[in-house]
Amino acid sequence: MRSQPISTTEVAAELVKLAVAQPQGVVSDLAGPREERMAQLAHDARPAKRVIEIPLPGPRGAAGHPHLRRLA
């Protein structure tokens, strides 16, 4: 699964801006600058633990797997 981690400080700052601003309806998503794989993030956080990545079948799984994305 892919993710774009973002610092809690950045999220908090954006939430404060939204809270004090005029109502805006739908706002853009927040995301970090780099796309990361969740399995790699989990492994980096706890290198002594074994991480097994199991891709989901179908279009949802292909969206998160770089090799299958090209085939989908």
Residue, then its C-alpha position, 0 to 999 in steps of 0.5 A: m500500500r502506498s502512502q505519503p506521510i506528512s509531519t504532525t506539525e504540518v497537519a496541525a498548522e493546516l488545521v489551524k488555518l482552516a479552523v480560523a478561515q471562512p468556510q471553504g467547503v471541500v479543501s484539497d488533501l494533505a500529503g507529504p512530499r514523497e510516496e512511500r510503501m507502508a511495508q517499507l515504513a513499517h520495516d524502517a520503524r521496527p527493523a527487527k520485526r518481519v514485515i510481509e506485504i500481501p498485495l490485494p487482488g484486482p484494481r485496488g491491489a494494482a493501484g498500490h503495486p508499482h509492477l501491477r499498476r503498469l499491467a492494469 
